[in-house]
Amino acid sequence: MRYDTKIAIVVRDDLATWQKLNVASFLAGGLAGASPELAGEPYRDASGRFYGPLIRQPILIFAASAAELSTILQRAQQRGVRPHLYTKDLFATGNDMDNRAAVAAVATDALDLVGLGLHAERKEIDKITKGLKLHG
């Protein structure tokens, strides 16, 4: 099935593996929270046991340098796509309130981005992520 929208998560390539996974997980959760239509239906196995829903469409995970993440942020903002972000400072916080305070304390151009989550029309995501390689 081909969706009209695309989900992309861009993660900084110089992070430790656990940090990359953490960033991708937080961003995917944020995307699903902001767009409830992304959640599919609950799952049920052949024994009749139920499981929680997953995001209904594939998520493309890209790797990027710090400079590329800044470019992606600018492209998203220029195209009117509201990105979800994760900054390096958030590794040192322990809750959502402190996370938001850490981001609020830094001007856009000075954000130490380690990840961005994007959900928009396919063409928009393709233009925003142009030149990035899928995470390997």
Phi and psi in degrees as a GROMACS rama.xvg file:
@    title "Ramachandran Plot"
@    xaxis  label "Phi"
@    yaxis  label "Psi"
@TYPE xy
-106.032  125.208  ARG-2
-92.3103  153.46  TYR-3
-73.8697  -21.5844  ASP-4
-110.613  168.749  THR-5
-137.712  144.894  LYS-6
-112.311  129.585  ILE-7
-132.143  136.351  ALA-8
-120.168  129.163  ILE-9
-113.997  122.01  VAL-10
-120.051  137.671  VAL-11
-63.9331  134.744  ARG-12
-76.141  -11.5305  ASP-13
-101.927  15.7987  ASP-14
-85.3813  157.905  LEU-15
-66.3073  155.111  ALA-16
-55.4284  -45.1161  THR-17
-62.4946  -33.8842  TRP-18
-69.094  -41.7905  GLN-19
-59.4405  -45.5811  LYS-20
-64.7874  -41.0025  LEU-21
-62.0056  -48.1532  ASN-22
-60.8505  -48.5336  VAL-23
-60.5004  -39.8192  ALA-24
-66.4123  -46.1929  SER-25
-61.3949  -43.4147  PHE-26
-66.3168  -41.4153  LEU-27
-62.3999  -41.315  ALA-28
-62.9393  -40.5626  GLY-29
-64.3357  -41.1144  GLY-30
-62.5364  -44.8982  LEU-31
-66.511  -36.7403  ALA-32
-67.628  -35.9411  GLY-33
-79.7144  -23.7675  ALA-34
-132.442  80.6688  SER-35
-55.6176  -22.726  PRO-36
-67.217  -13.3246  GLU-37
-72.6318  -21.5447  LEU-38
-76.1835  134.155  ALA-39
-84.0825  -162.862  GLY-40
-88.1672  156.712  GLU-41
-60.6683  156.271  PRO-42
-98.2499  153.305  TYR-43
-140.107  131.618  ARG-44
-88.1755  177.097  ASP-45
-66.7149  -16.2243  ALA-46
-87.4593  -1.75887  SER-47
88.0715  7.67411  GLY-48
-84.4424  141.175  ARG-49
-99.6851  151.512  PHE-50
-135.449  159.537  TYR-51
-68.9875  159.78  GLY-52
-72.9464  161.167  PRO-53
-115.371  166.783  LEU-54
-60.5475  136.719  ILE-55
-76.4231  -12.2203  ARG-56
-135.828  161.866  GLN-57
-61.0989  151.947  PRO-58
-116.903  123.437  ILE-59
-88.2609  128.652  LEU-60
-109.521  118.224  ILE-61
-107.11  152.051  PHE-62
-103.162  144.646  ALA-63
-152.48  153.319  ALA-64
-79.3668  171.734  SER-65
-59.7055  -41.6108  ALA-66
-65.4401  -40.8411  ALA-67
-64.8834  -37.9161  GLU-68
-61.1664  -40.1316  LEU-69
-62.2641  -40.6687  SER-70
-63.7958  -43.5246  THR-71
-61.8765  -42.2693  ILE-72
-60.0453  -46.1089  LEU-73
-61.9085  -44.8354  GLN-74
-60.7514  -44.1819  ARG-75
-61.2232  -47.0044  ALA-76
-64.3624  -38.9491  GLN-77
-64.721  -29.0525  GLN-78
-94.9041  3.25205  ARG-79
75.9459  20.1281  GLY-80
-96.9634  122.324  VAL-81
-83.7633  111.142  ARG-82
-81.8168  155.44  PRO-83
-96.9336  140.364  HIS-84
-129.074  157.289  LEU-85
-136.902  126.771  TYR-86
-110.338  162.204  THR-87
-59.1434  -34.1072  LYS-88
-59.1449  -26.5632  ASP-89
-71.1266  -15.887  LEU-90
-67.1441  -20.2  PHE-91
-99.9732  -0.554098  ALA-92
-102.468  168.272  THR-93
-127.713  5.00583  GLY-94
-159.465  166.472  ASN-95
-62.8087  -38.6321  ASP-96
-63.2419  -45.0388  MET-97
-67.4188  -34.5079  ASP-98
-59.8702  -49.2587  ASN-99
-64.5913  -36.9359  ARG-100
-65.856  -38.7929  ALA-101
-63.7817  -40.8237  ALA-102
-69.9706  -42.3228  VAL-103
-64.0671  -21.3413  ALA-104
-83.3757  -3.5016  ALA-105
-124.872  132.129  VAL-106
-66.7671  153.788  ALA-107
-49.7201  -49.5172  THR-108
-66.9474  -17.6042  ASP-109
-102.375  0.130173  ALA-110
-61.0222  130.783  LEU-111
-91.2165  78.81  ASP-112
-68.3461  136.634  LEU-113
-122.679  -9.16108  VAL-114
-168.627  149.031  GLY-115
-135.83  140.686  LEU-116
-116.243  135.236  GLY-117
-135.345  139.455  LEU-118
-141.564  119.603  HIS-119
-164.221  -175.813  ALA-120
-55.89  145.631  GLU-121
-50.8695  -48.5845  ARG-122
-61.7052  -37.6956  LYS-123
-65.6814  -46.4881  GLU-124
-62.9652  -40.6683  ILE-125
-60.169  -41.2137  ASP-126
-70.6627  -38.4237  LYS-127
-68.065  -39.839  ILE-128
-94.7411  7.30173  THR-129
-52.3762  132.093  LYS-130
93.1829  -13.0809  GLY-131
-83.7394  152.503  LEU-132
-104.977  146.352  LYS-133
-61.6921  144.718  LEU-134
-62.4756  136.209  HIS-135
